[in-house]
Amino acid sequence: MMFEGFDVLSALATLAACLLSVVLLLAVSQQLWQLRWAATRDKSCKLPIPKGSMGFPIVGETFHWILEGTTFHSSRREKYGNVFKTHLLGRPLIRVTGAENVRKVLMGEHNLVSTEWPRSTRMLLGPNSLANSIGDIHRNKRKIFSKVFSHEALESYLPKIQLVIQDTLREWSSNPEPICVYSEAQKLTFHMSIRVLLGFCIADEEMNHMFKSFLQFIDSLFSLPIDMPLSGYRKGIQAREALQKGLEKAIQDKIQNSQGKDYTDALDVLIESSKEHGKEMSMQEVKDATLEFIFAAFATTASSSTSLIMQLLKHPAVLEKLRDELKSKGILHNGCLCEGVLNLETIMSLNYLDCVIKEVLRLFSPVSGGYRVALQTFELDGYQIPKGWSVLYSIRDTHDTAPVFKEVEKFDPDRFSQERCEDKDGRFHYLPFGGGVRTCLGKQLGKLFLKTLAIELASTSQFELATRTFPKVTTVPVVHPIDGLKVKFFGLDSNQNEIVTETDAILGSTV
């Protein structure tokens, strides 16, 4: 018995020694990891590298970022300041907040910095994407893409966008159960991208299959770039391949059935614009462009649409003020949306609606920021940004800390009114669409979609929160309610119910 007790004690001592060795090894490896990145500072620059933590070897702080969500960047900003270092998605990264700091980064494109998304994002979006292009290639692509979002193009898209939104709201209202707004908004923006922007006529079954593949694709864009079975990155590659296959078939079907269209979609404009600039697009370039169109119009617009609905629920006075403006402009009469009055000029004349959308995008910017890489060592806030390091400029944190905005946590559309105009002092305090030479080309389309949705909600819908309290909001990968926002939509106005609008049939007959 004595020897047995001795054996147990010996085993425990051995286990303790092993655990201690593992702890020491982790501590040493983490210290070496920190030193490894400290050694990359530019020796010719006397300024220090920003404060912060590089996390654990290889993975850095990626898992902290995923698990902490909303609080990850804000907690580190409070601890280290507006410029701090970290290590995310396989790259050393410096996070930048504040109008002046962001201005220097955005206006330094092609000189101080260049675009560089995380490796997983670059690989999944493809080499032909606008997001990945640099230099003269980027400039030429922007010229080609700019026609897609011109005033004339938006006028062409608007009636179809309105039809898709009306059909969706009618479907939500006919559902006896509360809907998950975020999930349904994703379907809405995907539907809008496929049917309106790209002009594809796809059967519902194939549409659902593509939608599921695209959700997997989006979920994998910001994964660790590890190509292993069951990894997020591998799933993203598989989803991309499935999407490319479906898109190629849709493109070929569209070419074969191009007769009888009554409007020009974004893909038509892009292909024609490319020809005008002396370059006919290959099938692979067309597929990459269609994938990027969906990517640009999908997640951020679904996020902002959900945020818009949540704020209208929280602030009924804002909704009533919207309705008053619609009545004053002759858009809303006797509780009904007047037929044929909604056009681009009318929408642009709605000043309060514009304030509402601006405030949604200020307080709930869909994405946290944009990625760049330092082309040379430069200074920010008294720190050196070493050449070769990734730089993530912050949109949301810059909005939250901008001194020009009063009571920044309050939803207050009137802050953007002509009387107050809190954003007049410096354009880099407010940048939901980025800035500089890489300002989002689709920003006018995004705002048009949100404004049209708000008009339809204010004109024809009644809705209420289906839970006792409003859900918390997370910011990863885009801003969205944790439970998706459960809302009960009621029947549309009686006059509207008499109108039979089969959006898919109408769109299908035109494409």
Beta strands, then each sheet from edge to edge (+ up, - down):
strand 1: 83-88
strand 2: 91-96
strand 3: 113-115
strand 4: 179-180
strand 5: 332-333
strand 6: 336-337
strand 7: 369-374
strand 8: 378-380
strand 9: 383-385
strand 10: 390-394
strand 11: 463-465
strand 12: 473-474
strand 13: 480-481
strand 14: 486-489
sheet 1: 1+ 2- 10- 7+ 3-
sheet 2: 4+ 14- 11+
sheet 3: 5+ 6-
sheet 4: 8+ 9-
sheet 5: 12+ 13-
end
